[in-house]
């Protein structure tokens, strides 16, 4: 076994690998960019090496710099995690030449499986069932158009390299193919440095079922059962579970054996995942990921194994700890991926400071894998994952109940997250009833992403009581520092100098003014809220935790304040509201002047209109690439383009006005 390893990654997966290494007594070396100098993975490591500026291309993707850090620190091996260099054959080859063990598969296996097209050709030769499609080397639009016509629409356009849903488009008719191909090529080139594509028949309602495989250098290969990763948005996984529900045992076995055969066909070593589409009792190979998957914890939860420990043991030349007949599974596990993103804005990544971060308590049923802490920044430079929430119980229904509770208890403020969206999936009757496939989110979009609603009376009540208690706390502090023990600020009965016993609060909620009047009464307060009056008693505030009896019910919430912005977190709900700022301009109060601005830092990759063009509401105007994903800036209403401020290739900062737009009267 190794004495010291370097983790060529950041965030959650770097911390995850370090936990196992430390448990085994292995020293760890972190690498970090300038943006990550204060990151959690840097603090966890025994040593840390600065490798470059914030941009991944100048830091975490600099294989030569990372190898130099390994040699300088005496690391015997490099664990690449997932993403970045984890499936980079050139980096694996460079490690071998430098005498540093790459904790992953051989170079040949990465080459073979790194190209979706090449891997499909190999699997076809090996007799593994494939989705009908085109995996050829011809990449002109004419060739792809001809092949798409042979396959038949709808067709799935897919980047041959990489994964994570990048460079992937569904095309329903021939007229849309050219735009889809151009967009997929751009996105694939930016994400993977390779714009080659393949085409597949688009299955109507498939499930995404994948097999965890493991092979060693002694000819042994096993599968550690399967995971269902069907709940996806934009072809990226959202909630995964193990084992895959409602599969016949013979199907599970056949998929597992096919996965091991696929791995051994390329002389695979280490951890890998063979992904299949499953529909109507049939399964089809789609790709193999030659690394540890993001969702590996659900497999660990049902097997009781540590897959990172297995990786280290195999990479150091050891045999697999268990044979196939010795592997068992127990219970059911879910993993939910918590991201800083806005589901209401087509899952646009969010950035900002994690002002408040309170995960549910961990125990044998609940696990939280994260790489961030409270007050850390979510930056535009890297994947905006906050954490992975993993739950386990004896059966699916029990595990799902734990997932719902844990999501309701997960509190994040400071950035927009998908926590409420995840909770909506977990609570949806169709999810509980196993009506799952890769189209689940789109099919139930109206249920999962309802239109924005005003902050309810309960949210306003929590916000008002918190403000009231903060004021009294400030007053008591002022009295204490004044040295006057008889100060009226020590009283909590509503006494006010030259005023009656009430407080008026003005909030702004989505541009609308919401007023709350708090009256002091003998046993507490009476809250005049929009549309109703509620009594409140016995309110206490400890840090951000507010407990009060409101409307005759004892309730608890967290209320987080950042400037004039308040975030109320209660039972899985996240309510954001602003305390009215008298210094704000009228335009600011009404939500701005309608400028079309960059939603986050990025690069302009398409300008689809010119000054003077008349456009319809919802028409795409400019496409900005951010975090290796394309985001179309659309017309908010029917109108005319007055001016365009940027050209293709220009970098833009968050909030920068991209074009001037005149709404039609």
Order of alpha helices (4+ residues) and beta strands (2+ residues): beta-alpha-beta-alpha-beta-alpha-beta-alpha-beta-alpha-alpha-beta-alpha-beta-beta-alpha-beta-beta-beta-beta-alpha-beta-beta-alpha-alpha-beta-beta-beta-beta-beta-beta-beta-beta-alpha-beta-alpha-alpha-alpha-alpha-alpha-beta-beta-beta-beta-beta-beta-beta-beta-alpha-beta-beta-beta-beta-beta-beta-beta-beta
